[in-house]
Amino acid sequence: MTYKSKFGFGCMRLPLTDENDPTSVDQELFNEMVDVYMEKGYNYFDTSYAYHGGISEIAIRKAVVERYPRESYQICDKMPTWALTSAEDNEKFVGEMLERLAIDYFDVFFIHNINVPWLKLAEDNNTFEYVKKMKEDGTAKKIGISFHDNATLLKEVLEKYGDILDIVQLELNYLDWEDKSIEARKCYDLCVEYGCDVYVMEPLKGGVIVNTSDEIKKDFEEFNPDKSIASFAIRFCASLEHVKIVLSGMSKMSDLEDNIHTYDNFEPLSEDESEFLDKMALKLRQSVAVACSECGYCVEACPEMIPIPEYFHLYNTSKNQPESNIYKHYFDKLGDEKVPADDCTYCGTCVDHCTQKIEIPDELEKVREHFEEGFSAYAGAP
């Protein structure tokens, strides 16, 4: 496998015509991006039943399936584990996904977002047995899990199901590599131990790595002005021997072009670059108020449907860019149009589903206090 073959198109964050409507995929722009991606020799598309409210699969059908020969591309899809209520749901959801995509088989199929509560759902509804059968009958060429928890749980899963799994998709990036709650390195090592290929999601940690402070941006510029911050993160993941795919969520053509440049001119990470990224990881941890990857799984679990990632995004932006008009956005837009952050009841359901192991109710309280304290400055601004 070449480094170039590791570049996967993640379809969780597609271009939109309305940034406030995740179902408003900009099909024309996505088609153009797919054409550039395919013409450059790349062909792996990762989606899910849930992405963009189900529109991600339809967008892939329109951009890829209806416009390219089946043998020229690979599609990965995922079982919506959280929605399972019976063993019969496995077949129901798979049927819906195949219909949305207008394909006869998946190149890769995952049980989505395995963590403590959703592992139980998958086991209670015989989903591991079902995906094994999918591989046996050719509905899926390869099977695996998308994993969002610590190394202790991963070891438990691999002990029970490692013999049937081909792949584990991990959140892996240089910020989480040595993180004691995410345990990316330990999870990677377990996959190697149990003979599973590693596919990488969130190499930019939902944008946290690139949407950073001016100080950190300056550090990267001084270290190497010819390489983007994103390219360092991508190369960190793709340089790992047992990583076979690195997903990139790309909502702009410029994102795609930058990634193509990285892979077309790929250089494994050097020792000096590795040491530099270790330093940047430390700085990033100190500068990020809340290390949220904005995956949105907490919102699905929240009884109040609080847009938790949006509040954390505003909070991080206000910390890194205090001169921005972020307070105006909080009070004039998000505070009026969405469920308020102080509607949190501290039930803790979100914490069980958080891929980053964030104590969400406590952090939402900090968000509320931070913006209330800054209100007088905002109100008095011209």
C-alpha positions in Angstrom: 0.0 0.0 0.0 1.3 3.4 -0.9 0.9 6.6 1.1 -1.3 8.0 -1.6 -3.8 5.1 -1.2 -4.5 6.2 2.4 -6.4 9.4 1.5 -10.1 8.9 2.3 -12.9 11.4 1.6 -14.9 11.7 4.9 -18.5 12.7 4.1 -19.6 13.8 7.6 -18.8 17.5 6.9 -19.8 18.1 3.2 -20.1 21.6 1.7 -23.5 23.3 2.5 -25.6 25.9 0.9 -26.9 27.0 4.3 -24.5 26.6 7.2 -27.3 26.3 9.7 -28.9 23.4 7.8 -26.8 20.2 7.7 -29.2 18.7 5.1 -28.5 21.5 2.6 -25.5 19.7 0.9 -24.1 21.8 -2.0 -24.4 19.0 -4.5 -22.8 20.9 -7.4 -19.7 21.7 -5.4 -19.5 18.2 -4.0 -19.7 16.8 -7.5 -16.8 19.1 -8.5 -14.8 18.0 -5.5 -15.5 14.3 -6.2 -14.3 14.8 -9.8 -11.0 16.4 -8.7 -10.5 13.7 -6.1 -11.2 10.8 -8.5 -9.1 12.3 -11.3 -6.1 12.4 -9.0 -6.4 8.7 -8.4 -8.2 8.6 -5.0 -11.4 6.6 -4.5 -12.5 5.9 -0.9 -15.7 7.5 0.5 -16.8 7.2 4.1 -20.3 7.9 5.2 -23.0 7.0 7.7 -26.7 6.5 8.0 -26.8 9.6 10.2 -24.4 12.0 8.4 -26.2 15.2 7.2 -29.5 13.7 8.4 -29.2 10.9 5.8 -28.4 13.2 2.9 -24.7 12.3 2.9 -25.5 8.9 1.4 -27.8 10.4 -1.2 -25.2 13.0 -2.1 -22.6 10.2 -2.6 -25.1 8.4 -4.9 -25.5 11.5 -7.0 -21.9 12.5 -7.1 -20.2 9.0 -7.3 -22.5 6.1 -7.9 -24.5 7.6 -10.7 -21.4 9.0 -12.4 -18.7 6.4 -12.0 -18.3 2.7 -12.6 -18.8 0.6 -9.5 -15.4 -0.9 -9.6 -13.7 2.6 -9.6 -14.7 3.6 -6.1 -15.0 2.2 -2.5 -17.8 3.1 -0.1 -17.8 2.7 3.6 -21.1 3.0 5.6 -22.1 2.4 9.2 -24.8 0.8 11.2 -26.7 3.5 13.4 -26.1 1.6 16.6 -27.9 4.2 18.8 -31.2 3.6 16.8 -31.3 -0.2 17.2 -34.4 -1.5 19.0 -34.4 -5.1 17.8 -32.3 -7.6 15.8 -34.6 -7.0 12.8 -33.4 -3.3 12.7 -30.0 -4.5 11.4 -31.5 -5.6 8.1 -33.9 -2.7 8.0 -31.1 -0.1 8.3 -28.8 -1.9 5.9 -31.6 -2.1 3.3 -32.2 1.7 3.7 -28.5 2.4 3.2 -28.1 0.3 0.1 -31.2 1.9 -1.3 -30.0 5.5 -0.6 -26.7 4.7 -2.2 -28.1 2.6 -5.0 -25.4 0.0 -4.6 -25.5 -3.8 -4.1 -22.7 -4.1 -1.6 -20.5 -2.1 0.7 -16.7 -2.2 0.3 -16.4 -1.6 4.1 -19.1 -1.7 6.7 -18.8 -0.6 10.4 -20.8 -0.9 13.5 -20.9 2.8 14.3 -19.5 4.5 17.4 -18.7 1.7 19.8 -18.6 3.0 23.3 -20.0 1.6 26.6 -23.7 2.3 26.1 -23.7 1.6 22.3 -21.7 -1.6 22.6 -24.5 -2.9 24.8 -27.0 -1.9 22.1 -25.0 -3.7 19.4 -24.7 -6.8 21.5 -28.4 -6.8 22.6 -29.5 -6.6 19.0 -27.0 -9.2 17.6 -25.3 -6.6 15.4 -21.8 -8.3 15.5 -23.4 -11.5 14.3 -25.3 -9.6 11.6 -22.2 -7.9 10.1 -20.3 -11.2 10.2 -23.1 -12.6 8.0 -22.9 -9.5 5.7 -19.3 -10.4 5.0 -20.1 -14.1 4.4 -22.9 -13.3 1.9 -20.9 -10.5 0.1 -23.0 -7.6 1.3 -19.8 -6.2 2.8 -16.3 -6.9 1.6 -14.7 -5.9 4.9 -16.3 -5.3 8.3 -15.2 -3.5 11.5 -16.1 -1.0 14.1 -15.9 2.7 14.5 -14.5 3.1 18.0 -15.0 6.0 20.5 -13.7 4.9 23.9 -10.6 4.0 25.8 -8.1 1.2 25.4 -9.7 -0.9 28.2 -13.0 -1.2 26.4 -11.2 -1.7 23.0 -9.3 -4.7 24.5 -12.6 -6.2 25.7 -14.2 -5.8 22.3 -11.2 -7.2 20.4 -11.0 -10.2 22.8 -14.6 -11.1 22.0 -14.8 -10.1 18.3 -11.3 -9.5 17.0 -11.4 -12.8 15.0 -14.3 -11.5 12.8 -13.2 -7.9 12.5 -11.0 -6.7 9.6 -10.7 -3.0 10.6 -11.0 -0.7 13.6 -11.6 3.0 12.8 -10.0 5.1 15.5 -10.0 8.7 16.4 -6.3 9.3 16.0 -4.3 12.5 15.8 -1.1 14.0 17.3 -3.1 15.9 20.0 -4.8 12.7 21.3 -1.8 10.3 20.8 -0.7 10.4 24.4 -4.0 11.8 25.9 -4.9 9.8 29.0 -8.6 9.8 28.3 -8.6 9.1 24.5 -5.5 6.8 24.7 -5.0 6.9 20.9 -1.5 5.2 21.0 -2.7 2.4 23.2 -5.7 1.8 21.0 -3.5 1.8 17.9 -1.2 -0.7 19.5 -4.1 -3.0 20.5 -5.3 -3.0 16.8 -1.8 -4.1 15.7 -1.7 -6.8 18.4 -5.1 -8.2 17.3 -4.3 -8.0 13.6 -6.8 -5.3 12.7 -6.1 -2.6 10.1 -6.4 0.9 11.4 -8.6 3.5 9.6 -8.3 7.0 11.0 -11.1 9.5 11.7 -10.7 13.0 13.1 -7.0 13.6 12.1 -7.7 17.3 12.8 -9.8 16.6 15.8 -12.9 18.2 14.3 -10.9 21.3 13.4 -9.4 21.9 16.8 -5.9 21.4 15.4 -6.2 23.9 12.6 -8.6 26.4 14.2 -6.1 27.5 16.7 -4.5 30.6 18.2 -2.4 33.1 16.3 0.6 32.1 18.4 0.5 28.5 17.4 -0.1 29.4 13.7 3.0 31.5 13.9 5.0 28.6 15.4 4.0 26.4 12.4 4.8 29.2 9.9 8.3 29.7 11.4 9.0 26.0 11.5 8.0 25.4 7.9 6.2 28.1 5.9 5.7 25.7 2.9 3.5 23.2 4.7 0.0 23.8 6.1 -1.0 22.9 9.7 -3.4 20.4 8.3 -0.7 18.7 6.3 1.4 18.0 9.4 -1.6 16.4 11.1 -2.4 14.2 8.1 1.2 13.1 7.7 1.4 12.2 11.4 -1.4 9.7 10.9 -0.5 8.4 7.4 3.1 7.8 8.4 2.0 5.1 10.9 2.6 1.7 9.4 -0.7 0.0 10.2 -2.9 2.9 9.3 -4.5 2.1 5.9 -6.9 5.0 5.5 -6.9 8.5 6.9 -10.3 10.3 6.5 -10.5 14.0 5.8 -13.7 15.9 6.1 -13.6 18.6 3.4 -16.2 21.3 3.1 -14.3 23.5 0.7 -12.4 22.9 -2.5 -9.3 24.5 -0.9 -9.4 21.8 1.8 -9.3 19.1 -0.9 -6.5 20.8 -2.9 -4.4 21.1 0.2 -4.8 17.4 1.0 -4.1 16.4 -2.5 -0.9 18.4 -2.4 0.1 16.6 0.8 -0.5 13.1 -0.6 0.8 13.7 -4.1 4.1 14.9 -2.5 4.0 12.7 0.6 6.9 12.7 3.0 6.9 10.5 6.1 7.2 12.5 9.2 10.8 13.2 10.2 12.2 13.0 13.7 12.5 16.8 13.9 8.9 17.2 12.8 7.7 14.6 15.4 9.4 16.5 18.2 7.9 19.7 16.9 4.4 18.2 16.9 4.9 17.0 20.5 5.6 20.6 21.5 2.6 21.8 19.5 0.3 19.2 21.2 1.3 20.5 24.6 0.6 24.1 23.5 -2.7 23.1 22.0 -3.9 21.4 25.1 -3.1 24.6 27.0 -4.8 26.9 24.5 -8.0 24.9 23.9 -10.8 25.7 26.4 -12.8 22.5 25.5 -11.3 19.8 23.3 -14.5 19.1 21.5 -14.3 17.4 18.1 -17.9 18.6 17.2 -19.1 15.1 16.2 -22.6 15.8 17.6 -23.2 12.5 19.3 -23.8 14.3 22.6 -26.7 16.2 21.0 -28.4 13.0 19.9 -28.2 11.8 23.5 -29.3 15.1 25.1 -32.9 15.1 26.3 -33.0 18.9 25.8 -31.3 18.8 22.4 -28.8 21.5 23.5 -26.4 22.2 20.6 -23.4 21.5 22.7 -20.7 21.5 20.0 -21.8 24.9 18.8 -21.5 26.4 22.3 -18.1 24.8 22.7 -17.0 26.1 19.3 -18.0 29.7 20.3 -16.2 29.3 23.7 -13.0 28.1 22.0 -13.1 30.9 19.5 -13.7 33.5 22.1 -10.6 32.2 24.0 -8.3 32.1 21.0 -9.7 35.2 19.2 -10.9 37.5 22.0 -11.2 40.4 19.6 -13.8 38.7 17.4 -17.5 39.5 17.5 -18.2 36.1 19.0 -20.2 37.6 21.9 -22.6 39.2 19.4 -23.1 35.8 17.8 -23.7 34.1 21.1 -26.3 36.6 22.3 -28.0 37.7 19.1 -28.1 34.4 17.2 -27.3 31.2 19.0 -28.8 32.4 22.3 -32.1 33.3 20.7 -32.4 30.7 18.0 -31.2 27.5 19.8 -31.8 25.8 23.1 -29.9 27.9 25.7 -26.8 26.4 27.4 -28.3 26.9 30.8 -31.2 24.5 29.9 -28.8 21.7 30.9 -30.3 19.6 33.6 -27.0 17.9 34.6 -28.5 14.5 33.8 -25.1 13.4 32.5 -26.4 11.4 29.5 -24.2 13.3 27.1 -21.0 12.4 29.0 -21.6 8.6 28.3 -21.7 9.4 24.6 -18.9 12.0 24.4 -16.1 10.7 22.2 -13.7 13.1 24.0 -14.6 12.1 27.6 -15.5 15.7 28.4 -17.5 16.5 31.5 -20.0 18.3 29.4 -22.4 19.7 32.1 -19.5 21.3 33.9 -18.1 22.8 30.7 -21.5 24.2 29.7 -21.6 25.9 33.0 -18.2 27.5 32.3 -19.5 28.6 28.8 -22.5 30.3 30.3 -20.4 32.0 33.0 -17.8 33.1 30.4 -20.4 34.7 28.1 -22.3 36.3 30.9 -19.1 37.9 32.2 -18.3 39.2 28.8 -21.8 40.5 28.2 -21.1 44.0 29.6 -18.2 44.4 27.3 -20.3 43.3 24.3 -23.3 45.5 25.3 -21.0 48.5 25.7 -19.3 48.0 22.4 -20.1 50.5 19.6 
